[in-house]
């Protein structure tokens, strides 16, 4: 039987995921290394960044290649349409 995360744990995970996605959304489309993301998000524990990357990759909004991560085209498109729609 799997353990359901507490609501606080679930909220913390969501905050980490959003922080990761915000880091990857920037104008630059080149991949970020996991080290660069962890350094950028220095207020978040490295293990939480690693786990968060696994989650956002698992749901298909981030591609992983070796130690690098980048948004999928669909995620980038959705972000652009959501936040910059006129």
GROMACS elastic network, one bead per residue, 0.5 to 0.9 nm:
[ bonds ]
;  ai    aj funct       b0    kb
    4     7     6  0.89583   500
    5     8     6  0.79455   500
    5     9     6  0.57744   500
    5    10     6  0.58924   500
    6     9     6  0.50749   500
    6    10     6  0.60899   500
    6    11     6  0.85169   500
    7    11     6  0.60812   500
    7    12     6  0.85589   500
    8    11     6  0.50396   500
    8    12     6  0.61331   500
    8    13     6  0.86107   500
    9    12     6  0.50234   500
    9    13     6  0.61701   500
    9    14     6  0.86056   500
   10    13     6  0.50923   500
   10    14     6  0.62000   500
   10    15     6  0.86930   500
   11    14     6  0.50586   500
   11    15     6  0.62323   500
   11    16     6  0.87168   500
   12    15     6  0.51267   500
   12    16     6  0.63347   500
   12    17     6  0.87045   500
   13    16     6  0.51457   500
   13    17     6  0.62110   500
   13    18     6  0.86877   500
   13    48     6  0.78553   500
   13    51     6  0.86815   500
   13    52     6  0.68544   500
   14    17     6  0.50295   500
   14    18     6  0.61577   500
   14    19     6  0.85485   500
   14    52     6  0.83542   500
   15    18     6  0.51751   500
   15    19     6  0.61216   500
   15    20     6  0.86268   500
   16    19     6  0.50796   500
   16    20     6  0.62120   500
   16    21     6  0.86629   500
   16    41     6  0.89447   500
   16    44     6  0.74219   500
   16    48     6  0.71416   500
   16    49     6  0.67637   500
   16    52     6  0.61054   500
   16    53     6  0.88801   500
   17    20     6  0.51483   500
   17    21     6  0.62167   500
   17    22     6  0.86032   500
   17    49     6  0.80644   500
   17    52     6  0.53284   500
   17    53     6  0.72338   500
   17    55     6  0.77018   500
   17    56     6  0.66388   500
   18    21     6  0.50447   500
   18    22     6  0.60090   500
   18    23     6  0.85106   500
   19    22     6  0.51280   500
   19    23     6  0.62154   500
   19    24     6  0.87778   500
   19    41     6  0.74102   500
   20    23     6  0.51346   500
   20    24     6  0.64270   500
   20    25     6  0.88112   500
   20    37     6  0.70653   500
   20    38     6  0.88084   500
   20    41     6  0.78228   500
   20    49     6  0.74929   500
   20    52     6  0.74324   500
   20    53     6  0.72534   500
   20    56     6  0.85932   500
   21    24     6  0.51162   500
   21    25     6  0.61490   500
   21    56     6  0.82221   500
   21    61     6  0.86059   500
   21    62     6  0.82263   500
   21    70     6  0.89887   500
   21    71     6  0.76678   500
   22    25     6  0.51592   500
   22    26     6  0.72644   500
   23    26     6  0.64728   500
   23    32     6  0.88923   500
   23    37     6  0.70183   500
   23    40     6  0.76055   500
   23    41     6  0.82334   500
   24    27     6  0.87036   500
   24    28     6  0.82703   500
   24    29     6  0.79169   500
   24    31     6  0.80555   500
   24    32     6  0.73141   500
   24    37     6  0.82774   500
   24    62     6  0.88760   500
   24    69     6  0.80949   500
   24    70     6  0.62995   500
   24    71     6  0.64055   500
   25    28     6  0.78219   500
   25    29     6  0.78987   500
   25    70     6  0.86423   500
   25    71     6  0.72354   500
   25    75     6  0.89232   500
   25    76     6  0.69066   500
   25    79     6  0.78804   500
   26    29     6  0.72973   500
   28    31     6  0.84693   500
   29    32     6  0.88377   500
   29    70     6  0.73933   500
   29    71     6  0.81113   500
   30    69     6  0.89586   500
   30    70     6  0.71436   500
   31    64     6  0.88762   500
   31    65     6  0.87759   500
   31    68     6  0.57861   500
   31    69     6  0.53730   500
   31    71     6  0.82387   500
   32    35     6  0.80520   500
   32    36     6  0.60984   500
   32    37     6  0.65382   500
   32    67     6  0.84635   500
   32    68     6  0.53837   500
   32    69     6  0.54141   500
   32    70     6  0.64175   500
   33    36     6  0.51258   500
   33    37     6  0.64006   500
   33    38     6  0.86361   500
   33    66     6  0.87424   500
   33    67     6  0.55947   500
   33    69     6  0.61859   500
   33    70     6  0.88587   500
   34    37     6  0.51304   500
   34    38     6  0.61127   500
   34    39     6  0.85061   500
   34    49     6  0.80643   500
   34    50     6  0.74215   500
   34    53     6  0.82799   500
   34    67     6  0.58478   500
   34    68     6  0.58491   500
   34    69     6  0.69010   500
   35    38     6  0.50957   500
   35    39     6  0.60309   500
   35    40     6  0.85415   500
   35    46     6  0.86778   500
   35    67     6  0.82319   500
   35    68     6  0.87305   500
   36    39     6  0.50126   500
   36    40     6  0.60555   500
   36    41     6  0.84935   500
   37    40     6  0.50511   500
   37    41     6  0.60864   500
   37    42     6  0.84903   500
   37    49     6  0.77287   500
   37    69     6  0.88639   500
   38    41     6  0.50324   500
   38    42     6  0.59382   500
   38    43     6  0.87663   500
   38    44     6  0.74655   500
   38    45     6  0.78434   500
   38    46     6  0.58622   500
   38    49     6  0.61887   500
   38    50     6  0.82050   500
   39    42     6  0.50655   500
   39    43     6  0.87839   500
   39    46     6  0.85940   500
   40    43     6  0.84494   500
   41    44     6  0.56435   500
   41    45     6  0.83287   500
   41    46     6  0.86404   500
   41    49     6  0.80513   500
   42    45     6  0.71467   500
   42    46     6  0.79813   500
   44    47     6  0.84463   500
   44    48     6  0.66679   500
   44    49     6  0.68101   500
   45    48     6  0.52866   500
   45    49     6  0.65097   500
   45    50     6  0.88882   500
   46    49     6  0.50839   500
   46    50     6  0.62898   500
   46    51     6  0.86756   500
   47    50     6  0.50254   500
   47    51     6  0.61310   500
   47    52     6  0.84389   500
   48    51     6  0.50437   500
   48    52     6  0.59005   500
   48    53     6  0.84804   500
   49    53     6  0.60747   500
   49    54     6  0.85922   500
   50    53     6  0.52279   500
   50    54     6  0.63870   500
   50    55     6  0.88433   500
   51    54     6  0.51022   500
   51    55     6  0.63485   500
   51    56     6  0.88807   500
   52    55     6  0.50550   500
   52    56     6  0.62555   500
   52    57     6  0.83981   500
   53    56     6  0.53131   500
   53    57     6  0.59238   500
   53    58     6  0.82960   500
   53    62     6  0.77601   500
   53    64     6  0.85828   500
   53    69     6  0.79472   500
   54    57     6  0.51279   500
   54    58     6  0.58850   500
   54    59     6  0.87699   500
   54    62     6  0.88937   500
   54    64     6  0.87827   500
   55    59     6  0.64305   500
   55    60     6  0.87474   500
   56    59     6  0.53596   500
   56    60     6  0.64130   500
   56    61     6  0.57766   500
   56    62     6  0.58018   500
   56    63     6  0.86734   500
   57    60     6  0.51022   500
   57    61     6  0.59042   500
   57    63     6  0.58493   500
   57    64     6  0.68134   500
   57    69     6  0.84708   500
   57    71     6  0.89789   500
   58    61     6  0.78658   500
   58    62     6  0.79636   500
   58    63     6  0.89270   500
   59    62     6  0.79361   500
   60    63     6  0.70640   500
   60    71     6  0.89061   500
   60    72     6  0.74137   500
   60    75     6  0.85377   500
   61    70     6  0.86370   500
   61    71     6  0.59378   500
   61    72     6  0.54442   500
   61    73     6  0.84178   500
   61    74     6  0.73529   500
   61    75     6  0.54457   500
   61    76     6  0.86139   500
   62    69     6  0.64302   500
   62    70     6  0.54983   500
   62    72     6  0.53250   500
   62    75     6  0.77017   500
   63    68     6  0.82760   500
   63    69     6  0.56230   500
   63    70     6  0.54312   500
   63    71     6  0.60912   500
   63    72     6  0.60004   500
   64    67     6  0.71025   500
   64    68     6  0.56704   500
   64    70     6  0.67663   500
   64    71     6  0.89571   500
   65    68     6  0.52429   500
   65    69     6  0.64160   500
   65    70     6  0.85737   500
   66    69     6  0.82213   500
   71    74     6  0.80016   500
   71    75     6  0.60000   500
   71    76     6  0.61692   500
   72    75     6  0.51882   500
   72    76     6  0.62892   500
   72    77     6  0.85640   500
   73    76     6  0.51082   500
   73    77     6  0.60006   500
   73    78     6  0.84847   500
   74    77     6  0.50717   500
   74    78     6  0.60220   500
   74    79     6  0.85221   500
   75    78     6  0.50999   500
   75    79     6  0.61057   500
   75    80     6  0.85647   500
   76    79     6  0.51663   500
   76    80     6  0.61737   500
   76    81     6  0.86674   500
   77    80     6  0.51136   500
   77    81     6  0.61405   500
   77    82     6  0.84835   500
   78    81     6  0.51386   500
   78    82     6  0.59178   500
   78    83     6  0.84643   500
   79    82     6  0.51249   500
   79    83     6  0.59598   500
   79    84     6  0.78629   500
   80    83     6  0.55454   500
   80    84     6  0.53527   500
   80    85     6  0.71127   500
   81    84     6  0.55851   500
   81    85     6  0.50179   500
   81    86     6  0.86703   500
   82    85     6  0.59680   500
   83    86     6  0.88723   500
